[in-house]
Amino acid sequence: MTRILRLARRLLLAMLLLALLLQASFALRLWVYQQHPPEHTAFMRAAVQRLATEHGAPVTLDYRWVPLEQIAPSLQRAVLAAEDSRFFEHGGIDWEGLRHAWERNRDAGAPVAGGSTLTQQLAKNLFLSGSRSYLRKGQEAAIALMAEVILGKHRILEMYLNVAEWGDGLYGAEAAAQHYFNVSAAELSPLQAAELAARLPRPRYYAEHGVTPWLARYRQIILARMDQIALPPRAAP
């Protein structure tokens, strides 16, 4: 019995060590992303594999990185209005949103709602998968907390807008603005920005089906909310 307990302790310590090393690897990559854009994300890698399988040949994603200053403030406000209106107030996790999501999941008997902040969505896009589980949700939250400390709010917003999916193989505000409106991300009008934000929940669906009646209504809702979103000035380096 004593031998079994020793083995169990060693196994537990080994698992804890592996978990710590995994968190350290996430933190190291976030530290690199302070100054350097990611070459790709976990979601992008999955898209490449999926599209290559569908087309029977390698594919190239449309992924264009631009600084936050070259993304229209209207798009920044639109995305925050749609995805995380309290972004500049929370520390990476919206506990009230999580409580609401937990209640929905409990009532449904399965994970159907996420309650994710913009920071958590970035964490998922960068490192994780789109599967729904409490284990993945916990890892997402841990990465989000690290991101808030290592990256800061404006870098998180900049990264999210540059790696978000806006269509099949279409990533980032610049690629989306050029694709849908033939303008740069800096030139987006408030209405165009609201439409891009409205596409975020189902980007591939709307890339295929265009502006549906639901999307048009949601676009107007976001447009009405945008004036309520304040963008704090970016701190000097």
C-alpha positions in Angstrom: 0.0 0.0 0.0 2.8 2.4 0.9 4.5 1.7 -2.5 1.2 2.5 -4.3 0.9 5.8 -2.4 4.5 6.7 -3.3 3.8 6.0 -7.0 0.5 8.0 -6.8 2.4 11.0 -5.3 5.1 10.8 -8.0 2.5 10.6 -10.7 0.6 13.6 -9.2 3.9 15.6 -9.0 4.7 14.7 -12.6 1.3 15.9 -13.7 1.6 19.2 -11.8 5.1 19.7 -13.3 3.7 19.2 -16.8 0.8 21.6 -16.1 3.3 24.2 -14.9 5.5 23.8 -17.9 2.5 24.1 -20.2 1.5 27.4 -18.5 5.1 28.6 -18.8 5.1 27.9 -22.5 1.9 30.0 -23.0 3.4 32.8 -20.9 6.6 32.8 -23.0 4.7 33.0 -26.2 2.6 35.8 -24.9 5.8 37.6 -23.9 7.0 37.3 -27.5 3.7 38.6 -28.8 4.3 41.8 -26.9 6.4 43.0 -29.8 6.0 40.5 -32.5 2.7 39.5 -34.3 1.9 35.8 -34.3 2.8 34.1 -37.6 -0.3 32.0 -37.2 -2.8 30.9 -34.5 -4.3 27.5 -33.5 -7.5 28.4 -35.3 -5.5 29.3 -38.5 -3.6 26.0 -38.4 -6.9 24.2 -38.1 -8.4 26.2 -41.0 -5.4 25.3 -43.2 -5.8 21.6 -42.5 -9.6 21.8 -43.1 -9.3 23.8 -46.3 -6.5 21.6 -47.7 -8.7 18.6 -47.1 -11.7 20.2 -48.7 -9.8 21.4 -51.8 -7.4 18.6 -52.1 -4.4 20.9 -52.2 -2.5 23.3 -49.9 -4.1 26.7 -49.3 -2.9 30.1 -48.3 -4.9 32.2 -45.8 -5.5 35.9 -46.3 -4.0 37.2 -43.0 -2.8 40.8 -42.9 -1.4 42.4 -39.7 -1.8 46.2 -39.2 -1.1 48.3 -36.1 -4.1 49.3 -34.0 -3.6 52.9 -35.2 -4.4 51.7 -38.7 -7.7 50.2 -37.6 -10.6 52.6 -37.6 -11.8 53.5 -34.1 -15.3 52.7 -35.4 -14.4 49.1 -35.8 -12.7 48.9 -32.4 -15.9 50.3 -30.8 -18.1 48.0 -32.9 -16.3 44.9 -31.9 -16.3 45.8 -28.3 -20.0 46.7 -28.5 -20.7 43.3 -30.0 -18.3 41.1 -28.1 -17.2 42.6 -24.8 -18.6 46.0 -23.8 -16.9 45.9 -20.4 -13.5 45.1 -21.9 -11.6 48.0 -20.4 -13.2 47.4 -17.0 -12.6 43.7 -16.2 -9.3 41.9 -15.6 -9.7 39.3 -18.4 -12.7 37.4 -17.0 -16.2 38.7 -16.7 -17.4 36.8 -13.6 -21.0 37.9 -14.1 -20.9 36.6 -17.7 -19.4 33.3 -16.6 -22.2 32.9 -14.0 -24.8 33.4 -16.6 -23.1 31.0 -19.0 -22.9 28.4 -16.2 -26.6 28.7 -15.6 -27.4 28.2 -19.3 -25.1 25.2 -19.5 -26.6 23.7 -16.4 -30.1 24.1 -17.7 -29.1 22.6 -21.1 -27.2 19.8 -19.5 -24.2 20.4 -21.8 -21.7 23.3 -22.6 -23.7 25.6 -24.9 -22.6 29.0 -23.8 -19.2 30.4 -23.1 -19.5 33.8 -21.5 -16.0 34.6 -22.9 -14.5 38.1 -22.8 -12.5 39.4 -25.7 -9.3 38.3 -23.9 -10.6 34.8 -23.5 -11.5 34.7 -27.2 -8.0 35.8 -28.1 -6.6 33.1 -25.8 -8.7 30.4 -27.5 -7.9 31.6 -31.0 -4.1 31.8 -30.3 -3.6 28.5 -28.5 -6.7 26.3 -28.1 -9.5 24.6 -30.1 -13.1 25.5 -30.7 -14.4 22.5 -28.7 -16.6 23.2 -25.7 -15.5 21.7 -22.4 -14.9 22.9 -18.9 -11.2 21.8 -19.1 -10.7 24.0 -22.2 -12.6 26.8 -20.5 -10.3 26.6 -17.5 -7.2 26.8 -19.6 -8.7 29.6 -21.6 -9.3 31.6 -18.4 -5.7 30.9 -17.2 -4.2 32.2 -20.5 -6.6 35.2 -20.4 -5.3 36.2 -17.0 -1.7 35.9 -18.1 -2.5 37.9 -21.3 -3.9 40.8 -19.3 -0.7 41.1 -17.3 1.8 40.4 -20.1 0.1 42.2 -23.0 -2.2 44.8 -21.6 -5.5 46.0 -23.0 -4.5 47.8 -26.1 -2.2 45.0 -27.3 -5.0 42.4 -26.6 -7.4 44.5 -28.7 -4.9 44.9 -31.5 -4.1 41.2 -31.6 -7.8 40.2 -31.5 -8.7 42.5 -34.4 -5.8 41.1 -36.4 -6.4 37.4 -35.9 -10.2 37.2 -35.8 -11.8 35.1 -38.5 -14.0 37.1 -40.9 -14.6 34.4 -43.6 -13.3 31.1 -44.9 -9.5 31.6 -44.7 -10.0 35.4 -44.1 -8.2 36.7 -40.9 -7.8 40.2 -39.5 -9.5 43.6 -39.9 -7.4 44.7 -42.9 -8.1 41.5 -44.9 -11.8 41.8 -44.0 -12.1 45.4 -45.0 -10.4 44.9 -48.3 -12.4 41.8 -49.1 -15.9 43.1 -48.2 -15.7 46.8 -48.9 -12.5 47.4 -50.9 -11.1 49.9 -48.4 -8.4 49.7 -45.7 -9.2 48.9 -42.1 -8.5 52.6 -41.4 -11.1 53.8 -43.8 -14.1 51.7 -42.6 -17.3 53.7 -42.0 -19.3 53.2 -38.8 -21.9 51.1 -40.8 -19.2 49.0 -42.4 -17.6 48.5 -39.0 -20.9 47.4 -37.4 -21.4 44.9 -40.2 -17.9 43.3 -39.7 -18.6 43.1 -36.0 -22.0 41.5 -36.7 -20.3 38.8 -38.8 -17.9 37.6 -36.0 -20.2 35.0 -34.4 -20.6 33.1 -37.8 -18.0 34.5 -40.2 -18.0 31.6 -42.6 -21.8 31.4 -42.8 -22.1 35.1 -43.6 -19.3 34.9 -46.1 -21.4 32.3 -48.0 -24.9 33.8 -47.4 -24.1 37.5 -47.5 -26.1 40.1 -45.5 -29.1 38.1 -44.2 -32.1 39.9 -42.5 -30.8 38.8 -39.1 -27.3 40.2 -39.9 -28.8 43.5 -41.1 -30.8 43.8 -37.8 -27.8 42.9 -35.7 -25.7 45.4 -37.6 -28.1 48.2 -36.7 -28.1 47.1 -33.0 -24.3 47.3 -32.9 -24.3 50.6 -34.7 -26.7 52.0 -32.0 -24.4 50.7 -29.2 -21.1 52.0 -30.6 -21.4 55.5 -29.2 -21.6 54.0 -25.7 -18.1 52.5 -26.0 -15.2 54.8 -25.0 -11.7 54.0 -26.2 -9.1 55.1 -23.5 -6.0 56.8 -24.9 -3.1 54.5 -25.4 -0.3 54.9 -22.9 3.0 56.2 -24.2 5.7 53.5 -24.4 
